[in-house]
Amino acid sequence: MATIRDVAKLAGVSVATVSRVLNQNGYVNEETEKRVRKAIQTLNYKPNEVARTLFKKTSKTIGLIVPDISNPFFPELVRAVEDVMNIYDYTVILCNSDEKSEKEKQYMDVLKQKYVDGMILTTNQLAMEEVVELDIPIVVLDRPSDHSFPSVIADNYNGARVATRHLYDIGCRKIAHVQGPTHVVNAMQRFYGYRDEMKSLGLWEEAVVIQGNYQLKQAKEAVLQAIQTNSIDGIFAGNDAMAVGALKAVQQLGLRVPEDVAIIGYDGIPLTEMTTPELSTISQPIYEMGAIAARLLVKTIEGQPIDQLHYVLPVKLIERDSTRRRGKS
């Protein structure tokens, strides 16, 4: 492989001059630059990116930390971020934190040591002070904890109210909520939406809150227990994975969906169309969320003006067979 010294020799210039041409740093006259670029092309010279990163303290690389890559919601977010970053010639390093603060902290430290130009966080395990200390551009996606950084989320609160009202409108009166982790902001926003809608309907005294932790298996076991000890005719699950778990639990007990128990999830992932019956859901604009976050990060990294720091995107109800309409009671 050709070296920078080979390029300098062929072009008849110093190594320092070749370096200035490569890094676009310092003055090089036009004729000299042409000779250097012709030598680079002739020798098919590829710069040592590791050395360039160490020299420039930049890498055209960003980190993306997700809490659980096995949840089908996150691969679609990742795809959007990667698609947009590729347009701007950035490489994405994907990290899966497993909802563990120590793992998230370790990834952040490693990413900073690799001189990533910025990070997109879809987790919120660490205190904001720890994130601020990184001193690099950050965009928070899906799980904002405060307004210190640019953020992109969906309208979790109102989406939850729509889901709960939908169950009421088809005749459900004993409506349970399968809740996500209590330390996760969007899970609590969805819980608050459920709670407030139940209060407005005069049903809060009948409410049943089930802990599902955003996990399919955990939700299934929790719903199995809850249905055997409570009167439930409708379930709003805080994400689609838990909605699938709830569906499996209801069917395991020999109950019919939606005739005995209607179920609606949240996210709008393709998995909801693969169940029998197909699951109703509150659909988030997942790809759009990831794409906006990526563009925000590029603008922040490159010092471009940002028109809007915080995005709250609308959601929509997708009604399928798991909440097929029945008569109001």
JOUR-V802461 format. One record per helix or strand of 2 or more residues. SS is the DSSP state (hx for helix, st for strand). FROM is the first residue (numbers start at 1). LEN is the number of residues. If there is no record, write none. Layout:
ss:from:len
SS:FROM:LEN
SS:FROM:LEN
This chain:
ss:from:len
hx:4:8
hx:15:9
hx:30:14
hx:49:8
st:61:6
hx:72:16
st:91:6
hx:101:13
st:118:4
hx:128:5
st:137:5
st:150:5
hx:156:14
st:175:5
hx:185:16
hx:204:3
st:208:4
hx:216:14
st:234:4
hx:240:13
st:262:6
hx:270:4
st:280:4
hx:286:16
st:310:4
st:316:3
hx:321:3
